[in-house]
Amino acid sequence: MGEESSLVLHGMWASPFGKRVELALKIKGIPFEYVEEDLQNKNPSTLLKYNPVYKKVPVLVHNGNPISESLVILEYIEETWKNHGPALLPQDPYERAQLRFWADFINKQLFEASVKVVMAAGEALEKAIKDLREKLKVVEEHGVKRLLGDGSGPFANGQEVGFVDIVMWSVLGAYKIHEEVLGVKIIDEEETPGVASWLNSLIHHPLTKDILPSKDKVVGLLQYVRHSALSSSAAA
């Protein structure tokens, strides 16, 4: 199947951003070809050709035309295949804006805070956990009611996983493995019960379970990233 008449996703197994696109395509039921990129040795004939600005995954190539940045790609998928499979975003402009707002908050605030948790130890880890939980409380107090308050289903998109659900899962969908590796509790079910319930629904969805890398691979990646970060801090 040639790229000029196909849909090709260039990703990397450990990239949460690439997993967003993979999940969206599977939710919509859109056939695609997947190309695993070696980010240690960027191939100028592929990845650099399609994303010369950021030089990173994911890149979705549709009919030979590349689209970069995961949230941009999700919007492109929804607009291009709006009548194919479940909608990722609602039709109402205000509702769409609200979901985009929370997707942006999760993508920036929660992702940054979760990365700091992985790369910290001792007092710095305690501070990072506290910061992440404070941001989760913002989602609990202001986001969950807005996103899940109508009771139409376990997801922000009702019965189907949608735009903001995909972003939330990509950031914290492996939080239980993180807790195991770090030896700390990240999600407090009593403090943020709505967030915990939302995440657990996402974690147990058949499609997210299908595309999440194996536990051994996630553990190995976390240990590698953590060791590298702590070694760099000690040497500084």
C-alpha positions in Angstrom: 0.0 0.0 0.0 1.7 3.2 -1.2 1.7 6.3 1.0 0.3 8.4 -1.9 -3.0 6.6 -1.5 -2.9 5.5 2.1 -2.8 6.6 5.7 0.5 6.0 7.5 1.3 6.8 11.2 4.9 7.3 12.1 5.3 6.7 15.8 7.4 5.2 18.5 6.1 2.6 21.0 7.1 4.7 24.1 5.6 8.0 22.8 2.3 8.9 24.6 1.7 11.4 21.9 1.9 8.7 19.2 -0.4 6.5 21.2 -3.0 9.3 21.2 -3.1 9.2 17.4 -3.1 5.4 17.3 -6.0 5.2 19.7 -8.0 7.9 17.8 -7.7 6.0 14.6 -8.8 2.7 16.2 -11.7 4.4 17.9 -12.8 5.8 14.5 -12.2 2.4 12.9 -9.9 3.9 10.2 -7.4 1.5 8.6 -3.8 2.7 8.7 -0.2 1.5 8.4 2.1 1.9 11.3 5.8 2.7 11.0 8.0 2.5 14.1 10.6 5.2 14.1 14.1 4.9 15.7 14.4 8.2 17.5 18.0 7.6 18.3 18.9 7.5 14.6 16.4 9.7 12.9 16.2 8.6 9.3 16.4 11.7 7.0 14.4 9.9 4.3 11.4 9.5 6.5 10.9 11.3 9.8 13.0 14.4 9.0 11.3 14.6 5.6 7.8 14.7 7.1 8.6 16.8 10.2 11.6 18.9 9.6 10.6 21.6 12.2 10.3 19.5 15.4 11.9 16.3 14.1 9.7 14.1 16.3 6.8 11.7 16.3 3.9 11.4 15.7 3.5 12.2 12.1 0.4 11.2 10.2 0.9 11.0 6.5 -2.4 11.1 4.5 -2.2 10.8 0.8 1.4 11.8 1.0 0.7 14.9 3.1 2.2 15.0 6.6 0.4 16.3 9.7 2.4 16.8 12.9 1.7 17.5 16.6 -0.7 15.0 18.3 -3.6 17.4 19.2 -3.5 18.9 15.7 -3.6 15.3 14.3 -6.6 14.4 16.4 -8.5 17.4 15.1 -7.5 16.5 11.6 -8.8 12.9 12.0 -12.1 14.2 13.4 -12.6 16.7 10.6 -11.5 14.4 7.8 -13.5 11.3 9.0 -16.4 13.1 10.8 -18.9 10.5 9.5 -16.7 7.5 10.1 -17.1 5.9 13.5 -17.8 7.7 16.8 -17.3 11.4 17.0 -14.2 12.5 19.0 -15.7 16.0 19.7 -19.3 17.1 20.1 -21.1 19.3 17.4 -21.9 22.2 19.7 -19.2 24.9 19.4 -19.3 25.7 23.2 -19.0 22.1 24.2 -16.1 21.6 21.7 -14.4 24.6 23.2 -14.7 23.3 26.7 -13.2 19.9 25.8 -10.4 21.6 24.0 -9.7 23.7 27.1 -9.4 20.7 29.3 -7.4 18.8 26.8 -4.9 21.7 26.7 -4.8 21.8 30.5 -4.1 18.1 30.8 -1.6 18.2 27.9 0.4 21.0 29.5 -0.2 21.0 33.2 -0.7 17.4 34.1 1.9 16.1 31.6 4.6 18.4 32.9 3.8 17.6 36.5 3.8 13.8 35.8 7.2 14.0 34.1 8.7 15.8 37.1 7.5 13.0 39.3 9.3 10.4 37.3 12.6 12.3 37.4 12.6 13.2 41.1 13.7 11.6 44.3 13.6 12.3 48.0 12.2 15.7 48.9 12.0 16.7 45.3 9.8 13.7 44.6 7.5 14.6 47.5 7.2 18.1 46.1 6.5 16.8 42.6 3.8 14.5 43.9 2.2 17.3 45.8 2.3 19.5 42.7 0.7 16.8 40.6 -2.0 16.2 43.1 -2.8 19.9 43.3 -3.3 19.9 39.5 -5.4 16.7 39.7 -7.6 18.5 42.3 -8.2 21.3 39.8 -9.4 18.7 37.3 -11.5 17.0 40.0 -13.1 20.2 41.2 -13.6 22.1 37.9 -13.1 19.5 35.1 -14.8 16.3 36.2 -18.1 17.9 36.9 -18.0 19.7 33.6 -16.8 16.8 31.6 -18.6 13.8 33.3 -21.3 15.5 35.2 -24.2 14.7 32.9 -24.0 11.0 33.7 -24.2 10.0 30.1 -21.3 7.6 30.4 -17.9 6.9 32.1 -16.0 9.1 29.6 -16.0 12.8 28.8 -17.4 11.7 25.4 -20.3 9.8 27.0 -20.2 6.1 26.2 -17.3 6.4 23.7 -13.7 7.5 24.3 -13.2 10.9 22.7 -10.8 13.8 22.3 -10.1 14.8 26.0 -10.4 11.1 27.1 -7.6 10.2 24.7 -5.4 13.0 26.1 -6.0 12.0 29.7 -5.3 8.4 29.1 -2.0 9.2 27.2 -0.8 11.2 30.2 -1.9 9.1 33.2 -3.1 5.8 31.7 -0.1 3.9 33.1 -0.2 5.6 36.5 -0.4 2.3 38.4 2.8 1.1 36.9 4.4 4.5 37.8 3.2 4.0 41.4 4.8 0.5 41.5 8.2 1.7 40.1 8.4 4.8 42.2 7.0 3.3 45.4 4.6 6.2 45.9 0.8 6.8 45.5 0.1 9.2 42.6 -3.7 9.0 42.4 -5.6 9.4 45.8 -9.0 7.9 45.3 -10.4 9.7 48.3 -9.0 13.1 47.3 -9.9 12.8 43.6 -12.5 10.1 43.3 -13.8 11.4 40.0 -10.4 11.5 38.4 -9.7 8.0 39.7 -13.0 6.6 38.3 -12.4 8.3 34.9 -8.9 6.9 34.6 -9.9 3.4 35.6 -12.6 3.4 33.0 -10.1 4.5 30.4 -7.5 1.9 31.6 -10.0 -1.0 31.2 -11.3 0.0 27.8 -10.5 -2.8 25.3 -8.7 -0.4 22.8 -6.5 1.2 25.4 -5.6 -2.2 26.8 -4.7 -3.3 23.3 -2.3 -0.5 22.4 -0.6 0.1 25.8 2.9 -1.4 25.7 3.6 -4.4 27.9 4.2 -3.8 31.6 7.8 -5.0 31.3 8.5 -2.4 28.6 6.9 0.4 30.5 8.8 -0.5 33.7 12.1 -0.7 31.8 11.5 2.7 30.2 10.6 4.3 33.5 13.6 2.9 35.2 15.9 4.0 32.3 14.5 7.6 32.2 14.6 7.9 36.0 18.1 6.6 36.3 19.3 9.0 33.5 17.6 12.0 35.1 18.9 11.2 38.6 22.4 10.5 37.4 22.5 13.8 35.5 21.3 15.7 38.6 23.9 14.0 40.8 26.7 15.0 38.3 25.6 18.6 38.0 
